[in-house]
Amino acid sequence: MAPRVIPVDPFDLVIFGGTGDLARRKILPGLYRRFQAGQMTDAGRIIGAARADLTEESFRAFVREAVEEFTPAARRDEASLAEFLKHIRYVAIDAKGEGGWPQLKALMRADVVRAFYFSVAPALFGDLAERLHAHAIADAQSRIVVEKPFGRDLETARALNAVLAQHFDEHQIYRIDHYLGKETVQNLMAVRFANILFEPLWKAEYIDHVQITVAETVDVSGRGAYYDKSGAMRDMVQNHLMQLLCLIAMEPPYHFDPDAVRDEKLKVIRALDPVAPEDIVRGQYRANGKAGDSYADHAENPESRTESYIALKAHISNWRWKGTPFYLRTGKKLRARSSEIAITFKEPPHSIFDDERGWRENVLVIRLQPNEGMNLMVMIKEPGPGGMRLMQVPLDMSFAETVGADLDDVPDAYERLIMDVIRGNQTLFMRGDEVEAAWAWADPIIQGWETRGDRPQLYDAGSSGPEDALMLMHRDGRRWRDIRE
């Protein structure tokens, strides 16, 4: 079953930071794949803008190298790549000065969608926004895309929102979180709201707890100085994991409409209870003799108190979820790369079976990476004679079974989200008040451990995290799911 491709309108997409790592790894290869699929038409153009004094041809060579490095050979061909490169332009630009802005304005076309991707440090957002308007490059229909971090606390998030609001209306601002572009995340909304099967059970009366895990095998080497000022709470929990929690816990919106969906997500964030210190575990990886250097080595800070791992228990104070805990965890240098949401249902109120040794919970597992898909763990009779013995089996809803050989054609997160920008669809992007509400919840947690002077617990690189994280679940009579690919 091949995905249906709907071409977008003609556009000029300017990528500020067009020679940067994100553009090289994700944005440019993703745009090539959308061009190859026919979604980006011949009327689409991509304009790189950066400090580097490059010619248009040298930037095209950069784009070619990026596509060849980050697009599998089986998914590219020379004819389409050569045609794609004809749609590439370049302008050397000074974000804080006047250099390059007249040239950029001269490149822009009338009567096409104008989008500007701010793939730069947040400190430059205000300068770019101001100059886009000062040179009359952006108009009331233009769109800007901004990458996280959206501030490092509530105060800076408000300041960043205020800077952008000076030049762009909220409907023009696309705060991108690539987790929301994943196929499975969107399928979660479809499973919940397009089927009557789960919605009657989607509440505290039937759900025992929810686990959200984003485990990474990578360390912070090469970006340790940046990460040491951020940590797992700011880098992952406040945005990525918060968005996943919202999609699980939100009420059905009245319509699949950008503001309707984001209104319901905002209600979830505002209903989150403060998190007690005993419900938080912070960790920091150490060298175990096999997995290289420690976090402190990578951060070049032997006294670092920044967490590379965090686990916490959250509660939502509303009618649907009162009493159901949400366990969140994420970390670097863990045993396996795995991102999943597991909804564990309660035990039946009464069992009719004498032998319950094989009983396990019903669990709906939404797997984000790797091997995106879903499965529902249910109990059946173990085959064969000898009485009624129960066993747990999965009802598999993986995309590999459904999409089959066309699985590789499913767009990745950045491909989908950039095309949504061109369409003007903000459903999968965060709104300003949503970002600020998330920081309002996260700030007291961060301020608490900074005030107490807490140190993260050390854990071995390549493990499942610190021991205290296990106790966070064990004391509630529960256990974390295994981290595995």
FILUMDO-20701 format. One record per residue (C-alpha): residue in three letters; x, y, z. Coordinates in Angstrom, 1 decimal. Layout:
N
  residu       x       y       z
     ALA       X       Y       Z
...
# end
This chain:
485
  residu       x       y       z
     MET     0.0     0.0     0.0
     ALA     1.9     3.1    -1.2
     PRO     1.4     6.3     0.6
     ARG    -0.8     8.8    -1.2
     VAL     1.3    11.9    -2.3
     ILE    -0.5    15.3    -2.5
     PRO     1.7    18.0    -4.0
     VAL     2.1    21.2    -2.1
     ASP     1.7    24.7    -3.5
     PRO     4.7    26.6    -5.1
     PHE     7.1    27.9    -2.4
     ASP    10.3    29.6    -1.6
     LEU    11.9    28.0     1.5
     VAL    14.8    29.9     3.0
     ILE    17.0    27.9     5.3
     PHE    19.0    30.1     7.6
     GLY    21.9    28.0     8.8
     GLY    21.7    26.2     5.5
     THR    25.3    24.9     5.8
     GLY    24.8    23.6     9.4
     ASP    24.5    20.1    10.7
     LEU    20.7    19.9    10.9
     ALA    20.4    21.1     7.3
     ARG    23.0    18.6     6.2
     ARG    21.6    15.6     8.1
     LYS    17.8    16.2     8.0
     ILE    16.4    19.2     6.2
     LEU    18.1    19.0     2.8
     PRO    17.9    15.1     2.4
     GLY    14.3    15.3     3.5
     LEU    13.4    17.9     0.9
     TYR    15.1    15.8    -1.8
     ARG    13.0    12.8    -0.9
     ARG     9.8    14.9    -1.0
     PHE    10.9    16.2    -4.5
     GLN    11.6    12.7    -5.6
     ALA     8.2    11.6    -4.4
     GLY     6.5    14.4    -6.3
     GLN     5.3    16.3    -3.3
     MET     7.7    19.2    -3.9
     THR     6.9    20.3    -7.4
     ASP     9.0    22.0   -10.0
     ALA     7.7    25.3    -8.6
     GLY     9.4    24.8    -5.3
     ARG    12.7    26.4    -4.5
     ILE    15.2    26.1    -1.6
     ILE    17.4    29.0    -0.7
     GLY    20.3    28.3     1.6
     ALA    21.4    31.3     3.7
     ALA    24.5    31.2     5.9
     ARG    27.6    33.2     6.8
     ALA    29.8    31.1     4.6
     ASP    31.0    32.9     1.5
     LEU    29.9    30.2    -1.0
     THR    28.9    30.4    -4.6
     GLU    25.7    28.8    -5.7
     GLU    27.6    26.0    -7.3
     SER    29.6    25.2    -4.2
     PHE    26.4    25.2    -2.1
     ARG    24.8    22.8    -4.6
     ALA    27.8    20.6    -4.2
     PHE    27.3    20.7    -0.4
     VAL    23.6    19.7    -0.9
     ARG    24.6    16.8    -3.2
     GLU    27.1    15.5    -0.6
     ALA    24.4    15.8     2.1
     VAL    21.8    13.9     0.1
     GLU    24.3    11.2    -0.9
     GLU    25.5    10.8     2.7
     PHE    22.1    10.7     4.4
     THR    19.8     9.1     1.8
     PRO    20.3     5.4     1.2
     ALA    21.5     4.5    -2.2
     ALA    18.4     2.5    -2.9
     ARG    16.3     5.6    -2.3
     ARG    18.1     8.0    -4.6
     ASP    19.0     8.2    -8.3
     GLU    21.2    10.6   -10.3
     ALA    18.5    11.9   -12.6
     SER    16.2    13.1    -9.7
     LEU    19.1    14.5    -7.7
     ALA    20.4    16.5   -10.7
     GLU    16.9    17.9   -11.2
     PHE    16.5    18.7    -7.5
     LEU    19.7    20.7    -7.5
     LYS    18.3    23.0   -10.1
     HIS    15.9    24.2    -7.4
     ILE    18.7    25.2    -5.1
     ARG    19.9    28.8    -4.5
     TYR    22.3    30.4    -2.0
     VAL    22.9    33.7    -0.4
     ALA    25.7    34.6     2.0
     ILE    23.9    36.5     4.8
     ASP    24.9    38.4     8.0
     ALA    22.2    37.7    10.6
     LYS    23.2    40.7    12.7
     GLY    24.1    43.1     9.9
     GLU    23.0    44.2     6.5
     GLY    25.1    42.0     4.3
     GLY    23.1    39.7     1.9
     TRP    19.6    40.9     2.7
     PRO    19.1    42.9    -0.6
     GLN    20.3    39.9    -2.5
     LEU    17.9    37.6    -0.6
     LYS    15.0    39.9    -1.3
     ALA    15.8    39.9    -5.0
     LEU    15.6    36.1    -5.1
     MET    12.1    36.0    -3.5
     ARG     9.1    35.4    -5.9
     ALA     5.7    36.9    -5.6
     ASP     2.5    34.7    -5.3
     VAL     4.2    31.7    -3.8
     VAL     4.4    30.5    -0.2
     ARG     7.3    32.1     1.7
     ALA     8.7    30.1     4.5
     PHE    11.8    30.7     6.6
     TYR    13.5    28.0     8.6
     PHE    15.5    29.3    11.5
     SER    18.1    26.5    11.8
     VAL    20.3    28.7    13.9
     ALA    20.9    29.4    17.6
     PRO    17.8    31.0    19.3
     ALA    19.9    34.1    20.1
     LEU    19.7    34.9    16.4
     PHE    15.9    34.5    16.1
     GLY    15.1    38.1    16.9
     ASP    17.8    39.5    14.5
     LEU    16.5    37.3    11.6
     ALA    12.8    38.2    12.3
     GLU    13.6    41.9    12.5
     ARG    15.6    42.0     9.2
     LEU    13.0    39.9     7.3
     HIS    10.5    42.7     8.0
     ALA    12.9    45.6     7.7
     HIS    13.8    44.5     4.2
     ALA    10.1    43.6     3.4
     ILE    11.0    40.0     2.7
     ALA     8.4    38.5     4.9
     ASP     4.7    39.5     4.7
     ALA     1.5    38.6     6.6
     GLN     1.3    35.2     4.8
     SER     4.9    34.2     5.5
     ARG     5.8    31.4     7.9
     ILE     8.8    30.9    10.1
     VAL    10.1    27.6    11.5
     VAL    12.0    27.6    14.8
     GLU    13.9    24.7    16.4
     LYS    14.2    23.9    20.1
     PRO    15.4    24.9    22.6
     PHE    12.4    27.3    23.1
     GLY    14.2    29.0    25.9
     ARG    15.8    27.3    29.0
     ASP    13.1    28.3    31.5
     LEU     9.8    30.1    31.6
     GLU    11.4    33.6    31.7
     THR    13.5    33.0    28.5
     ALA    10.6    31.2    26.8
     ARG     8.4    34.2    27.3
     ALA    11.1    36.6    26.1
     LEU    11.6    34.4    23.0
     ASN     7.9    34.3    22.3
     ALA     7.8    38.1    22.7
     VAL    10.6    38.7    20.3
     LEU     9.0    36.6    17.6
     ALA     5.6    38.2    18.3
     GLN     7.0    41.6    17.5
     HIS     7.2    40.6    13.8
     PHE     5.0    37.5    13.3
     ASP     1.5    36.5    14.4
     GLU     1.1    33.2    16.2
     HIS    -0.4    31.6    13.2
     GLN     2.8    32.2    11.3
     ILE     5.1    30.6    13.9
     TYR     5.9    26.9    13.6
     ARG     7.8    25.6    16.7
     ILE     9.0    22.2    15.5
     ASP     9.3    19.1    17.6
     HIS    10.3    16.2    15.3
     TYR     8.8    13.6    17.6
     LEU     5.3    14.9    16.6
     GLY     6.1    14.1    13.0
     LYS     6.7    10.4    13.5
     GLU     4.3     8.1    11.8
     THR     3.5     6.2    15.0
     VAL     2.8     9.3    17.0
     GLN     0.2    10.4    14.5
     ASN    -1.2     6.9    14.4
     LEU    -1.7     7.1    18.1
     MET    -4.2     9.9    17.5
     ALA    -5.9     7.8    14.8
     VAL    -6.1     4.7    17.0
     ARG    -7.6     6.7    19.8
     PHE   -10.0     8.9    18.0
     ALA   -10.9     7.0    14.8
     ASN   -12.0     3.8    16.7
     ILE   -14.5     3.3    19.4
     LEU   -12.5     0.3    20.7
     PHE   -10.1     2.1    23.1
     GLU   -11.8     5.4    24.1
     PRO   -14.3     3.8    26.6
     LEU   -11.3     2.2    28.4
     TRP    -9.0     5.3    28.1
     LYS    -9.2     6.5    31.7
     ALA    -8.1     5.9    35.3
     GLU   -10.9     3.3    35.9
     TYR    -9.2     0.9    33.5
     ILE    -5.6     2.0    33.0
     ASP    -3.2     1.1    35.8
     HIS    -0.3     3.3    34.6
     VAL     1.5     4.7    31.6
     GLN     5.2     4.4    30.8
     ILE     7.0     6.7    28.3
     THR    10.6     5.8    27.5
     VAL    13.1     7.5    25.2
     ALA    16.4     5.6    25.6
     GLU    19.5     6.5    23.6
     THR    22.8     4.7    23.1
     VAL    24.6     7.9    22.1
     ASP    26.7    10.0    24.5
     VAL    27.2    13.7    24.5
     SER    30.7    13.8    23.1
     GLY    31.0    16.7    20.6
     ARG    28.2    18.6    22.3
     GLY    29.1    18.3    25.9
     ALA    29.6    22.0    26.5
     TYR    26.1    22.7    25.3
     TYR    24.5    19.7    26.9
     ASP    26.1    20.5    30.3
     LYS    24.0    23.7    30.4
     SER    20.9    21.9    29.5
     GLY    20.5    18.3    30.8
     ALA    17.9    15.7    30.1
     MET    15.1    17.6    31.8
     ARG    15.5    20.6    29.5
     ASP    16.6    18.7    26.4
     MET    14.0    16.0    26.4
     VAL    11.4    15.9    29.1
     GLN    10.1    19.5    28.9
     ASN     9.4    19.1    25.1
     HIS     9.6    15.6    23.6
     LEU     8.3    13.5    26.4
     MET     5.8    16.3    27.4
     GLN     4.3    16.2    23.9
     LEU     3.9    12.4    24.0
     LEU     2.3    12.6    27.4
     CYS    -0.2    15.2    26.1
     LEU    -1.2    13.0    23.1
     ILE    -1.9    10.1    25.4
     ALA    -3.8    12.1    28.0
     MET    -5.6    14.7    26.0
     GLU    -9.4    14.8    25.7
     PRO   -10.9    14.3    22.2
     PRO   -10.8    17.6    20.3
     TYR   -13.9    18.8    18.7
     HIS   -12.2    18.5    15.3
     PHE    -8.8    17.6    13.9
     ASP    -7.9    21.2    13.8
     PRO    -4.6    22.9    14.8
     ASP    -6.0    25.0    17.6
     ALA    -8.5    22.4    18.8
     VAL    -5.8    19.8    19.2
     ARG    -3.4    22.2    20.9
     ASP    -6.1    23.5    23.2
     GLU    -6.6    20.0    24.6
     LYS    -2.8    19.5    25.0
     LEU    -2.6    22.7    26.9
     LYS    -5.3    21.5    29.3
     VAL    -3.2    18.4    30.1
     ILE    -0.1    20.4    30.9
     ARG    -2.0    22.8    33.1
     ALA    -3.5    19.8    35.0
     LEU    -0.1    18.3    35.8
     ASP     0.6    18.2    39.6
     PRO     3.9    19.5    41.0
     VAL     6.4    16.6    41.2
     ALA     7.7    15.7    44.6
     PRO    11.5    15.3    45.0
     GLU    11.1    11.7    45.9
     ASP     9.4    11.1    42.6
     ILE    12.4    12.2    40.6
     VAL    15.6    10.3    39.8
     ARG    18.5    11.9    38.0
     GLY    21.5    10.0    36.7
     GLN    24.8    10.6    34.9
     TYR    26.6     7.9    33.0
     ARG    30.1     6.8    33.9
     ALA    32.7     4.8    32.0
     ASN    32.4     1.1    32.6
     GLY    35.6     0.0    31.0
     LYS    33.9    -0.9    27.7
     ALA    31.9     2.1    26.6
     GLY    34.4     4.9    26.5
     ASP    34.5     8.0    28.5
     SER    32.2     9.2    31.2
     TYR    29.7    12.1    31.0
     ALA    32.1    14.3    33.0
     ASP    34.8    13.6    30.5
     HIS    32.6    14.5    27.5
     ALA    31.3    17.6    29.2
     GLU    34.9    18.5    30.2
     ASN    33.5    19.3    33.7
     PRO    34.6    16.8    36.4
     GLU    32.2    18.6    38.9
     SER    29.2    18.6    36.6
     ARG    25.8    18.1    38.3
     THR    23.9    17.9    35.0
     GLU    21.8    14.9    34.4
     SER    22.2    12.7    31.3
     TYR    19.3    10.5    32.6
     ILE    16.0    11.4    34.3
     ALA    13.0     9.4    35.5
     LEU    10.0    10.8    37.2
     LYS     6.4    10.0    38.2
     ALA     3.7    12.5    37.1
     HIS     0.1    12.8    38.0
     ILE    -2.7    14.6    36.1
     SER    -5.4    16.1    38.2
     ASN    -8.5    15.8    36.1
     TRP   -11.5    13.4    36.0
     ARG   -10.1    11.1    33.3
     TRP    -6.7    10.5    34.9
     LYS    -6.9    11.1    38.7
     GLY    -4.9     8.4    40.4
     THR    -3.2     7.0    37.3
     PRO     0.6     7.6    37.4
     PHE     2.6     8.5    34.3
     TYR     6.2     7.3    34.5
     LEU     8.6     9.2    32.2
     ARG    12.3     8.3    31.6
     THR    15.0     9.3    29.1
     GLY    18.7     9.0    29.1
     LYS    22.0     8.9    27.1
     LYS    24.4     6.0    26.8
     LEU    21.8     3.4    27.7
     ARG    21.6    -0.3    26.8
     ALA    19.6     0.2    23.6
     ARG    18.0     2.8    21.4
     SER    14.3     2.6    22.1
     SER    11.4     5.0    22.2
     GLU     8.0     3.7    23.2
     ILE     4.8     4.4    25.1
     ALA     3.3     1.6    27.1
     ILE    -0.3     1.8    28.4
     THR    -0.8    -0.9    31.0
     PHE    -4.4    -1.8    31.8
     LYS    -5.7    -3.0    35.2
     GLU    -6.2    -6.6    36.1
     PRO    -9.7    -8.0    35.6
     PRO   -11.8    -7.5    38.8
     HIS   -12.3   -11.2    39.2
     SER   -10.6   -14.2    37.6
     ILE   -12.5   -17.3    36.7
     PHE    -9.4   -19.4    36.2
     ASP    -7.8   -21.4    39.0
     ASP    -4.2   -21.3    37.7
     GLU    -3.2   -17.6    37.4
     ARG     0.5   -18.2    37.3
     GLY     0.7   -17.1    33.7
     TRP    -1.4   -14.0    34.1
     ARG     0.0   -10.7    32.8
     GLU    -1.4    -7.3    32.2
     ASN    -2.9    -6.2    28.9
     VAL    -0.5    -3.6    27.5
     LEU    -0.8    -1.4    24.4
     VAL     2.7    -0.6    23.2
     ILE     3.3     2.2    20.8
     ARG     6.8     1.9    19.5
     LEU     8.3     5.1    18.0
     GLN    11.8     3.8    17.2
     PRO    13.2     1.6    16.0
     ASN    10.7    -0.5    14.0
     GLU     7.8     1.9    14.4
     GLY     4.5     0.2    15.1
     MET     2.0    -0.9    17.8
     ASN     1.1    -4.1    19.5
     LEU    -1.5    -5.1    22.1
     MET    -0.5    -7.7    24.6
     VAL    -3.5   -10.0    25.4
     MET    -4.0   -13.2    27.3
     ILE    -5.0   -16.5    25.5
     LYS    -5.0   -20.1    26.3
     GLU    -1.7   -21.8    25.9
     PRO    -2.1   -24.4    23.0
     GLY    -2.3   -28.1    23.9
     PRO    -3.9   -30.4    26.4
     GLY    -3.5   -30.2    30.1
     GLY    -6.0   -27.7    31.3
     MET    -6.5   -24.0    31.0
     ARG    -3.0   -22.5    31.1
     LEU    -2.8   -18.8    30.1
     MET    -0.1   -17.1    28.1
     GLN     0.5   -13.6    26.8
     VAL     0.7   -12.9    23.1
     PRO     0.9    -9.8    21.0
     LEU    -1.7    -8.6    18.5
     ASP     0.8    -7.0    16.1
     MET     0.0    -3.7    14.4
     SER     3.5    -3.0    13.0
     PHE     3.8    -1.0     9.8
     ALA     6.0    -3.6     8.3
     GLU     3.0    -5.9     8.1
     THR     0.6    -3.3     6.8
     VAL     2.8    -1.3     4.4
     GLY     5.1    -4.1     3.5
     ALA     7.6    -3.3     0.8
     ASP     6.6     0.3     0.7
     LEU     7.6     1.0     4.3
     ASP    10.7     2.9     3.2
     ASP     8.6     5.3     1.3
     VAL     6.9     6.6     4.5
     PRO     8.2    10.1     5.0
     ASP    10.4    10.7     8.1
     ALA     9.4    13.3    10.7
     TYR    11.3    16.3     9.2
     GLU     9.9    15.6     5.7
     ARG     6.3    15.5     6.9
     LEU     6.7    18.6     9.2
     ILE     8.3    20.8     6.5
     MET     5.5    19.9     4.1
     ASP     3.0    20.8     6.8
     VAL     4.7    24.2     7.0
     ILE     4.2    24.8     3.3
     ARG     0.6    23.7     3.6
     GLY     0.0    26.1     6.6
     ASN    -1.0    23.2     8.9
     GLN     0.1    23.9    12.5
     THR    -1.5    20.8    14.1
     LEU     1.8    19.1    14.8
     PHE     3.6    22.2    16.0
     MET     3.7    23.7    19.5
     ARG     1.8    27.0    20.3
     GLY     3.5    29.7    22.4
     ASP     1.2    29.3    25.4
     GLU     1.8    25.5    25.3
     VAL     5.6    26.0    25.5
     GLU     5.2    28.5    28.4
     ALA     2.9    26.1    30.3
     ALA     5.4    23.3    29.9
     TRP     8.2    25.5    31.4
     ALA     5.9    26.6    34.2
     TRP     5.6    22.9    35.2
     ALA     9.3    22.1    34.7
     ASP    10.9    25.1    36.3
     PRO    10.0    24.3    39.9
     ILE    11.4    20.8    39.4
     ILE    14.8    22.1    38.1
     GLN    14.9    24.9    40.7
     GLY    14.3    22.3    43.5
     TRP    17.3    20.1    42.8
     GLU    19.5    23.2    42.1
     THR    18.5    24.7    45.4
     ARG    19.2    21.4    47.3
     GLY    22.5    20.9    45.4
     ASP    21.5    17.4    44.4
     ARG    24.0    15.3    42.5
     PRO    22.9    12.9    39.8
     GLN    23.4     9.2    40.7
     LEU    26.1     7.6    38.6
     TYR    25.1     4.7    36.3
     ASP    27.2     2.5    34.0
     ALA    27.3     3.3    30.3
     GLY    25.4     0.6    28.5
     SER    23.0    -0.1    31.4
     SER    19.3     0.6    31.9
     GLY    20.1     3.7    34.1
     PRO    20.5     4.3    37.9
     GLU    19.4     1.8    40.5
     ASP    17.1     4.4    42.1
     ALA    15.0     4.5    39.0
     LEU    14.1     0.9    39.5
     MET    13.0     1.7    43.0
     LEU    10.8     4.5    41.7
     MET     8.6     1.8    40.2
     HIS     9.2    -1.0    42.7
     ARG     7.9     0.9    45.6
     ASP     4.6     1.2    43.7
     GLY     4.5    -2.5    43.0
     ARG     5.4    -2.0    39.3
     ARG     8.4    -2.4    37.1
     TRP     9.9    -0.7    34.1
     ARG     9.7    -2.4    30.8
     ASP    13.0    -3.7    29.5
     ILE    15.0    -1.3    27.3
     ARG    15.7    -3.2    24.1
     GLU    15.7    -2.6    20.4
# end
